[in-house]
Amino acid sequence: MEEGVVNEILKGPLRDVFDCQQSITDVSGSGNNWATGFMMYGQQYREQISEVIRHAAELCDCLQCFFLIHSMGGGTGSGLGTSVLNLLADEYPDVYRFTTAVFPSADDDVITSPYNSILAMHQLTEFADCVLPIENQALVDICNKVTSALPPSKTGKKVFSSSSQSRVKASSAVTSGEGGVDQRPEKPFDNMNNIAANLILNLTSSARFEGSLNVDLNEITMNLVPFPKIHYLVSSQTPLYSLTDVNLPPQRLDQMFTDAFSKDHQLIKADPKHSLYLACALMLRGNVEISDIRRNIERLKPSLNFIHWNQEGWKTGLCSVPPVGHPYSLLALSNNTCIRHTFQDLKDRFMKLYKRKAHVHHYTHVDGMEVSQFDTSLDSLNTLISEYETLEAQMGRVVDDIQRLTIA
């Protein structure tokens, strides 16, 4: 909602990408307060936001879905972002709602970020059709990994998550270059934003280019979300480096598949290999044959734990146009129970504050906000974690079934 931040982007090199008439701002932000973004700005600007969305939707020949990009730790991204999500659920109930949500790191510089994240997650669980979480700490680690792999002449300073520079702003989630929010000579989160931007580029490539196996966003939801609320996907991509000054040799195709299932290439901090896969999507770009995809799936399957009722739960997409500067790329999206650990960590940070009711009065001072909403959001998260735990408990079932058949 900060007018100054948006104006910086509209004055930068990416100004021609945006339609100024679609921009809605206020003078100040939400003060790191979910209630201000959701209750105050959400209500105040609801009609204006609805009108802008209606205008954009009417220009579409075939409206496929809505794609939201927002942060969870601050007030505007979490509050106003989920308010827009509610508005879309009300006015366009039959259109899928995709969300890329930037989760705060454990040492985030916003003290109230656990409150904002839990309150926003309740809305995402209820009203989103598919959520792609991105963790700031994972982006920091990826940037440092790429920096370490550069030749000495290219090596820059590492990104340190303890500084406020490492926090990705919702308003700059796909912005890099001089138009970014950080105007200092060094912009460490430009590289972080670049990773998030490439996630979206790879995800939407089939909608923009030709390919032998085109996949639209609705197909991802259809194939990767077996139960309505179990719609949080773990994303990983390779190659990690995409900046023009990174001149590393291209990866071999098989190595690219292996890397996509490595936790070092994931956009959240989790280890899916020790948890249960419910489904997986592989979205490739470049000169790749379908036989290459099938061969690598068969090679990787023995090392991955798929739930017993969906052993063949693979969705593949193939776009013939490669990313700029690379022969091919791979985006892997998996519905995996490992994400419950991310939610549990967030809950632990929330409870450290909430058991003392610290900072709660800032939220309850906003009209329409009640303490009960904290409890409702916490209950929603507990239920979600419990559902993932119930699914993960089925990990050994297929082995047990085989043993019973052998005995019989």
N, C-alpha and C positions, 0 to 999 in steps of 0.2 A: 504493500500500500504506500510505500515511501516514494513520493514523486521524484525526488532527487536521484534515487537509484535507477528508476526506470528511464529518466531523461539521459543519464550517462550512457545507457545502452542505445537509446534512440539517436544519440549524437555520435556514436562510435561507428566503426567500419561495417557493422552488421545492421545498420539502421534501415537499409532497404529490404531486409528480410521481414520486418514487422509492419503491420498496418496500424498506424497511429490511431485511427478511428476505433480500433478494437481495444485500445488501452484504457484501463480504468485505474485511477490512483487516488490517494488522499494525500494530505500533507505529511502525516506521520505514520509510523508503523504500528504494530499491535503491542509493543512493549514486552515481547516474549511471553505473552499471555494468551492462551488458547481461547479463553472466554471472550476477550476483546475482539479477536478475529472472528470467532464463530457467532457470538451473541450480538455484538455491537455492529461491526462492519458487515457481517453476513446479512443482518436484517436491513441495515441502512442502505446497502447497495444491491439488495436482492433483485429489485425490478430492473435496475440498470444492467446488471450482469445477465439477467434472463433475456433482455432485449438484444444485447450484443451476441449472445449465444444463438438466439433465434435467427438473427441476421446471417451469421456464419453458416448455420445448418441449412438455411434455405438456398444458399449458393451451391450446396452439394447435389450432384446428380444422384449419388447413392451413398447416404450417410452410413458409414460402416461402424464407427464407435467413437467414443470420446476418450481422449488421452490426456490425463492430468500429470503435471510435473510439480512437485512441491516438497518442501522440507518438513520434518516432524518436530524438530527441537525448538524452533521459534514460535511466534504467535500467529503471524499471517499465514505461513505455509500450512501449519497444523490446523488453525482455527478457520480462516477464510477458505483454505483449500478444501477442507471437509464440508464446509457450508456449501460450496459450489457442487461438491459431490452429491449432497442431499438434494440440491435444486435439480440436478440432472436426473436423479432417481425419480423425483416427483413429475417432472415435465417430459422426460423421454424414457419412460420405464422399460421400453423394449429395446433400447440401444445399449450395447455393452459399454461398461465404464472401466477403462484401464487406468492404473495409477503407478507412477514411478515415485516412490517416497524415499527421501534421503533421511536415514536414521542417524541420530547423533552418536558420537563416540563416547566412551566412558568418561573421558576427561574433557568433555565439552565445556566451553566457557559460558554457557547459559545454565544457571543453577536450576531453573525450573523446567529444563528440557525433559526430564522424566515425566512430569505432570502432563506437559503438552503432548508428548508422544503417546502416553497411555490413553488420554482423552481422545486423541485423533485416531488411534488404532481401533477403538470401539466403533467409530464411524466407518472406517475402512472395512472392518469385518462385516458390518451390516449392509453397507451400500455399494461397495466396489465389487466388480466381477472378477478382477484379477489385479494383484499387487506385486510389483517388482521392487523389493526393498534394496536400497543401496546404503552401505555403512561407510561413514566418513573414514573410520580407521582402516577399513579394507582398501579404500582409495589411496590413503597415505602410504600404506605398505606396498601397493602396486607401483606407485610413483617412485618410491625408494628402490624397489627391485629393478625398475627400468633404468634408473640413474646409475645403479651399481653395474649394470651390464654395458653401459656406454664406454667407448674409448676415452682415455684420459683427457683428450682435448675437448670432449663434449660434456664431460661430467660437471654437473652443476651442484648446488647445495641441496641437501636432502630436505624433505618436508617433515616438520616436527608437529605432531598432532597436539602438543600441549599449548601451542600458540593459537590465537584466535584466527590466524591466517588459514588454518587448515579446515575451517568450517565452510562448507558449501552453502551459499545462499540460494534460496529458492529462485530468486529473480535472476541468478546467473547460472542456473543449472546446465544450460547448453551453450554458454557463452565463453569464448576464449578470444585472445588477442587484446588489442588496446581498448576495446569496448567493455572489458570486464569491470566488475565492481572495484577490485583492488587496484588502485592507481599508482602504487609504489613500483620502483624499478623491477623488483622481483615479485612475481605473482605465482606463488606455489600452487594455488588452487586452480589456476588455468589448466594445468595438466590433469587435475582431479576432475574438473568439469569436462575435459576432453574425453575421459573414459566414459562418463555418463552420457555424453553426446553420442559416442560411438555405439553404445548399447541401443539407443533409440534409432540410429541410422541402420544398424543391422536388423533390428526388429521390424522396421518398416520397409526394408529394401524390396521385398516382394510386391509391395503395393506401388512402388515407384519404377521398378525395372522388370524386364522380361526374365523368365526362367522356366526350366522344365518342370519344376515342382513348386509353384507359387503357393505361399501360405499367407492368408490374411489373419489379422489379430483375433478375429472371432473363432477361427479354427484352433488357435492356441488355447483359448478358454475352454472350448468344447473338448479338447483332447487331454488337457493337463489338470483340469479341476473336477475331480470325481465327486466331491461333496461341496455344497454351496460356500461354506465358510472356510474350507481348506483351500484357499485360493492365493496363498503367498508362495511365490516362485523364487528359487535360488538361481541367479544368473552368473554365468562365467563366459569370458570371451578370450579369443586369441586371434591375432597377435595382440599383446598388451600395448605395444608402442604404436603410435599413429601420428606422432608429430613429424613435421617435415625435416627436422634436424637430427632425427634418430635414424642412422644408417646401419642397421644390423642386417646380417644375411637373412633371407627368407627362410621360414621353417619348412621342414618336410611335412607332407600332408598327414602322415600317420602320427607324427609327433604333435601336430596341432590337435588331433582328437584326444591324445593322451593328456595334453596340457589343459584342455577344456574340462577335464574331470579331476584336475588338481586343485586343491583348496587355495593355492597361491594365485590362481587366476579368477577367483570368485569375487563378486562385488559385495559379499557379506562374509563375516568371519565365522565360518562353520566348517564342519568336516562331514560331508554327505556319505563318504564311503563306509562310515561306521553307523550309519542310520539307514532308513528304509526309503527307497524310491517308490513313489506312487505312479509317476509317469515322467517322461523326458522328451524334450523337443530339441532337434539339432537344426539350426538355420545357417546354411552355408552360402558364401558368395564366391564367385570365381569359376575357373575352368575345372570343375569337379564332376566326376561321373557318379551315377547312382550306385554303380557297383563298388566304388570306393567307400561310399557311406555304409553300405550293407556289410562290407568286409570289416570295417572298423567297429561297427556295432557288434558283430559276432566276436571280434577280438576282445572287446571291453566288457561284454555282458557277464562273463564269469566272475569278474572282480566287483560287480555292482549288486547290491541287495535290492531286488524288486519285490514288491508285495505279491503274495502268491496268486491273487486273482487278476493280476495284470502283468504277467511275465513278459509280454510282447508290447508293453506300453511305450512305444517309440513313435514320435511324429517327426518327419523330416521335411525340410524346405530347401530348395536349391534355386538361387538367383544367379544368373549367368554373368552379371556385371560385378567385377571385383571392386573392393574399396580402393581409393586412390593410393598409389604407392605400394600396393601389395598384390601378389598373384591371387590370394584367396584369404578368406576370414571365416571364423566359426563362432556363432553365438549358441551356447547351450543353456536351455531353460529347464530346470527340473523341479518337480513338486516332491520335496524331500522332508522327512520329519526332523532333520537336523535343525531346521529353522526355529524349533521350539526353544533351543538353547539361547538364541538371540532374544526371544521374547522373555525368557526366564531372567536373563541378565537385566533387561529393561525393567521388569517387575521388581527385581531386587533393589535397583536404584530408586524406583518409585517408592517402595516401602520405607526406605531409610528416611525419606522426607515425610511421607504421609503418616507414619506412626506417631510422629510428633506434631502433625498438622502444620508443619512449617510452610510458610508462604501461602497457605490456603486462603487467607483473608483477601489477598489481591484478586483472587478469582471470584469469591462470593460477593465482592463489592460491585461486580458487573451485573446489571439488571438481567434477570432470567437465569442466572447461574446459582445452582444449589450444591451443597456439599454431597448430596446423594448421587450427583453425577460422577463424582470420583469413585464411589462405591460401585455404581453400575458399570463403569468402564473397567474397574478392576475385576469384577465378576465375569465380564465378557472375556477378558484376557485369560483368566483362570480356566474358563470353559474351553477356550481355544487350545491352551496348552494341554489340557486333559484329553482333548480329542486327538491331538498329535501323539500323546503318550499311549493312548489306546491302540492307535494304528501301529506304532512302533513295537508294541507288545506282540504283534503278529509276525515279527521278523523271522522266527524260526519255524513257523507253521509248515511251510512247504517241505522242510527237512523231516519234520515229524510225520507228515502224511506219507512221504516216501518210505520211512522206516516201518510204518504200519502196513503198507502194501507189501513190503519185503517179508514181514513176519507172516502176513496172511498167505 
